[in-house]
Amino acid sequence: MNFNDILAGLGYTPNDALVDQAKRILSNADLDDAKISHILALNEKLKVFSGFVAMSNSEDVFKIKCESASKEDKDGFNDLVKEWASKYRFKVKKLDGKETYYVLGWE
């Protein structure tokens, strides 16, 4: 999968800086095309909970984030992320006090 397709699948307009960051993220997490496909599919599924997958501004990782204030959306979001991570064997880290996870790689 090419970097422009990955960025477009996450809602970004590709440019050199974003492509460079995507390269670093994929290298750091050792993600192949199959794993990227699972991340892009998750991005679509999260929309129902006001969630999305994006590239972190502070670290070279993908972040999974929920922007809803609704407890039901947050609960559904967290359940979906946990089930997804377990099913596809992703290593994720939940940030304290936030509905945000970092994708650290996979098992």
Secondary structure, 3 states (H helix, E strand, C coil): CCHHHHHHHCCCCCCHHHHHHHHHHHHHHCCCHHHHHHHHHHHHHHHHHCEEEEECCCCCCEEEEECCCCHHHHHHHHHHHHHHHHHHCEEEEECCCCCEEEEEEEC
